[in-house]
């Protein structure tokens, strides 16, 4: 059993009379004390963020004070350990100080000397833990910036929300289009939480056959159904002590949704074919690409489950709403791919940047990452134009000279404008700010065609 964080002093001495007297002194000073008669097993009961100090006699049967000091500092070198010595043990105490003991008290010592040393040690411990917390918060912010690249207001807000929610125990509902990075956000929530040392279990509900989804999630006992020959631990139970990420939750059947609602409310799971309720310490992060409120109104998703999940929603903005984040992400992924494949890095040229900024990225970050990989490999990448995605062009990692870059930029601008409605060549030329004769020449040079919607060349 771990030691409560309310305990400020662990006092270890094999002499019951001295232990009782010292405990009384500390109690009267308003300090919460845990008295122990031996040192063995203490290290396993102390976490690295325990806010107290250890006071221990040096000479004890079993594990002595020096062995305890070495073991405690092997786990946390910053934990203050005060040692109590007999008159003949002063050289030993000096050795302990060199080994990292905070202080030592030679018997007999005044009560005020003990209290003064303990209070100074507690103040130092608080300072150490505060500094650790600040360093961890800074590390978390840097980690988020690396995982969720971008400087757009939407991404800054998303990182703030993740940082705030990660520290809580709340279940989270992630909303985002296909390829927006829902699992990346879920992993960040887990890794920045107090559950980071526990398991992170990801499962795509949409990829599970209806016949096995309950067994996969909740587990089963032998004989629960035909073919169930041995016990199976489900994903929820396997994630105990950690986080379960459930993607495409909208694809779950209404029957499974009922069981999920019960699990969320009661934090217990019952295997198929079993009668035992198994308590769970688990955080659920669900994700969907659909409007669950609309699905609930249409009877395709349980309204009570929607309201239970929607307590802490996180919306991931689609890439088309993030402005120049697309350029930053593209270069980031291209540089990663170049390094992975041992290829030279390629910088985006002006025409390529314009093409990327005009593209709507219907596949979001996943589409962009694939495009960046092909770019890094030197493969030609055609971005197709659709009614919802007007920018079209060819992106390659071959930069060429200045004139080639200018021509590529010019072609991408004309190609993008050609996807917009223009009733005449004059209208197109005015939109581009060039004479019609010049426009004709440039269309011919770049192999582009103007579809005259009105039949009027004027």
KALINQUI-V703769 format. One record per backbone hydrogen bond with DSSP energy under -1.0 kcal/mol. NH is the residue of the N-H (numbers start at 1). CO is the residue of the C=O. If there is no record, write none. Layout:
NH:CO, NH:CO
This chain:
3:45, 7:4, 8:32, 9:32, 10:53, 11:34, 12:55, 13:36, 19:15, 20:16, 21:17, 22:18, 23:19, 24:20, 25:21, 26:22, 27:23, 28:24, 30:27, 31:26, 34:9, 36:11, 42:39, 45:42, 46:43, 50:47, 53:8, 54:80, 55:10, 56:82, 57:12, 58:84, 65:58, 68:64, 69:65, 70:66, 71:67, 72:68, 73:69, 74:70, 76:72, 79:76, 82:54, 83:103, 84:56, 85:105, 89:86, 93:89, 94:90, 95:91, 96:92, 97:93, 98:94, 99:95, 100:97, 101:96, 102:81, 105:83, 107:85, 114:110, 115:111, 116:112, 117:113, 118:114, 119:115, 120:116, 121:117, 122:118, 123:119, 124:120, 125:121, 126:122, 127:123, 128:124, 129:125, 130:126, 131:127, 132:128, 133:129, 134:130, 135:131, 136:132, 137:133, 138:134, 139:135, 140:136, 141:137, 142:138, 143:139, 144:140, 145:141, 146:142, 147:143, 148:144, 156:152, 157:153, 158:154, 159:155, 160:156, 161:157, 162:158, 163:159, 164:160, 165:161, 166:162, 168:165, 172:284, 173:312, 174:286, 175:314, 176:288, 180:177, 185:181, 186:182, 187:183, 188:184, 189:185, 190:186, 191:187, 192:188, 193:190, 196:193, 198:195, 201:243, 203:245, 205:247, 207:204, 208:205, 212:209, 213:209, 216:212, 217:213, 218:214, 219:215, 220:232, 221:272, 223:228, 224:221, 228:225, 229:227, 232:220, 235:216, 236:217, 238:234, 239:235, 240:237, 241:281, 242:239, 243:199, 244:283, 245:201, 246:285, 247:203, 249:287, 251:248, 252:249, 257:253, 258:254, 259:255, 260:256, 261:257, 262:258, 263:259, 264:260, 265:261, 266:262, 267:263, 269:278, 272:219, 274:271, 278:269, 280:267, 283:242, 285:244, 286:172, 287:246, 288:174, 292:290, 295:291, 296:292, 297:293, 298:294, 299:296, 300:295, 301:295, 306:302, 307:303, 308:304, 309:305, 310:306, 314:173, 316:175, 321:318, 322:319, 325:322, 326:323, 328:324, 329:325, 330:326, 331:327, 332:328, 333:329, 334:330, 335:331, 336:332, 337:333, 338:334, 339:335, 340:336, 341:337, 343:338, 353:349, 354:350, 355:351, 356:352, 357:353, 358:354, 359:355, 364:361, 366:179, 367:363, 368:364, 369:365, 370:366, 371:367, 372:368, 373:369, 374:370, 375:371, 376:372, 377:373, 378:375, 379:374, 381:395, 383:393, 386:389, 389:386, 393:383, 395:381, 405:401, 406:402, 407:403, 408:404, 409:405, 410:406, 411:407, 412:408, 413:409, 414:410, 415:411, 416:412, 417:413, 418:414, 420:417, 428:424, 429:425, 430:426, 431:427, 432:428, 433:429, 434:429, 439:435, 440:436, 441:437, 442:438, 443:439, 444:440, 445:441, 446:442, 448:443
